[in-house]
Amino acid sequence: MTGTRTPFAPETAPCGRKVGGERFMEDDGYGLLIRDWFYTCGCRRIRHEYHDGSIHMSAVRHDGKRIKDQAEPDRGK
């Protein structure tokens, strides 16, 4: 399983700042899909889809504070 990193244009980070960053995506072809966004301000957004269909989503601000129940649009690939 190999992951890819691609830059993305500025968007609203979990802290509220509009910054760019890098997207990491990994897919095993059997249902495991990992999507992580690393913002230049230090924030991180995480979306992991597992083989059983369950999904784990979270966001952490650059100061380490976890964001709860954050609505997140589906960004596709």
PAPANU-788617 format. One record per residue (C-alpha): residue number from 1; residue in one letter; x, z negated, y. Coordinates in steps of 0.2 Angstrom, whole numbers. Example, Ala and Ser with C-alpha at 12.3 -4.5 7.8 and 13.67 -1.06 7.14 Angstrom:
# PAPANU-788617
NODE num residu    px    pz    py
NODE   1      A    62   -39   -22
NODE   2      S    68   -36    -5
This chain:
# PAPANU-788617
NODE num residu    px    pz    py
NODE   1      M     0     0     0
NODE   2      T     8     6    16
NODE   3      G     2     1    34
NODE   4      T     2    11    50
NODE   5      R     5     5    67
NODE   6      T    -2    15    82
NODE   7      P    -2    11   100
NODE   8      F   -19    10   109
NODE   9      A   -25    12   127
NODE  10      P   -29    -3   138
NODE  11      E   -45   -12   133
NODE  12      T   -52   -30   135
NODE  13      A   -41   -42   125
NODE  14      P   -49   -59   119
NODE  15      C   -42   -68   134
NODE  16      G   -52   -56   146
NODE  17      R   -37   -46   152
NODE  18      K   -37   -27   151
NODE  19      V   -21   -22   142
NODE  20      G   -15   -10   129
NODE  21      G    -6   -14   113
NODE  22      E    -3    -9    95
NODE  23      R   -15    -7    80
NODE  24      F   -10   -11    63
NODE  25      M   -20    -3    48
NODE  26      E   -18    -5    30
NODE  27      D   -30     2    16
NODE  28      D   -27     1    -3
NODE  29      G   -40    14    -7
NODE  30      Y   -50     2   -17
NODE  31      G   -59    -8    -4
NODE  32      L   -46   -18     4
NODE  33      L   -45   -14    23
NODE  34      I   -34   -23    35
NODE  35      R   -36   -20    54
NODE  36      D   -26   -30    66
NODE  37      W   -24   -27    85
NODE  38      F    -9   -34    94
NODE  39      Y   -11   -35   113
NODE  40      T     3   -34   125
NODE  41      C    -3   -51   133
NODE  42      G     0   -59   116
NODE  43      C   -18   -60   110
NODE  44      R   -23   -54    93
NODE  45      R   -39   -47    85
NODE  46      I   -41   -48    66
NODE  47      R   -53   -39    54
NODE  48      H   -50   -39    35
NODE  49      E   -63   -31    23
NODE  50      Y   -60   -37     5
NODE  51      H   -64   -29   -12
NODE  52      D   -80   -39   -14
NODE  53      G   -87   -32     2
NODE  54      S   -84   -48    12
NODE  55      I   -77   -47    30
NODE  56      H   -66   -59    39
NODE  57      M   -66   -57    58
NODE  58      S   -57   -68    71
NODE  59      A   -48   -67    88
NODE  60      V   -34   -78    95
NODE  61      R   -30   -78   113
NODE  62      H   -12   -77   119
NODE  63      D   -12   -96   122
NODE  64      G   -17  -100   104
NODE  65      K   -35  -103   107
NODE  66      R   -46   -96    93
NODE  67      I   -62   -87    99
NODE  68      K   -77   -91    90
NODE  69      D   -92   -79    86
NODE  70      Q   -85   -65    96
NODE  71      A   -95   -49    95
NODE  72      E   -84   -34    91
NODE  73      P   -88   -16    91
NODE  74      D   -83    -6    76
NODE  75      R   -68     4    81
NODE  76      G   -68    16    66
NODE  77      K   -51    21    59
